[in-house]
Amino acid sequence: MTQFVIVYLGGNQPSSPEEGKKHFAKYMEWMTSLGDSVISPMNPLKDTSVIAPDGTGK
């Protein structure tokens, strides 16, 4: 079975713990709506880098 990684770049950090909880609740609602298609919803990719098409790092 083919697997894909969904990558989200951008956005602002929550300004308070309460805002963070609201954002996370929306995220979990979305993840749940995807059903069995989501294999590993809580497997973060840490220490990542973005490489531009010209090969430079950002």
N, C-alpha and C positions, 0 to 999 in steps of 0.2 A: 504494500500500500504506500503510495506517495505521501510524503509528509512535507509540510511547509512551515516556515517561521513567519509569524506576523510581527513586523517591526514598526514601532511608532516612534517618530522623532519629533521633538518640538513640544510646545505647550509650556505652561507655567507651573511651578511648584505650588502646592496649596499654601495659602497664606496662614492657615491655622490647622490644628489637629482636627477640628470639626469639619472644615472644608475637605481635608484629606479623607476623612471617613465617608463623606458624601460622594466624593469622586470614586473611591474604592467600591462603594455600594453600586454605583452606576456601571463600573467596570465588571463587577461580578454578575450583575443582571444581564449584561451583554454576553459575557462568557457562557452563562447558563443557557441563554437563548440559542446558542450555537449547537447545543445538544452533544451527541456522541462524536461529533466531528472534531472536538477539541480533545487531544490526547494527553497533553501535559500542560495545563493552564498556569501552573505556578512554578515553572522552570525558568527562572530569569537568566538572562545572558549578562554576566557581569564583566567588568573591565573590557568593554568593547571599544572599538574605534570606527570612525567613519572614514572611508577612503573615497576621494573624489574621482571622477572619471579620468582626470589627468594624472592620477597616482599620488597626489598629495594627501596628507592626513589632515583632518580637521579636528 
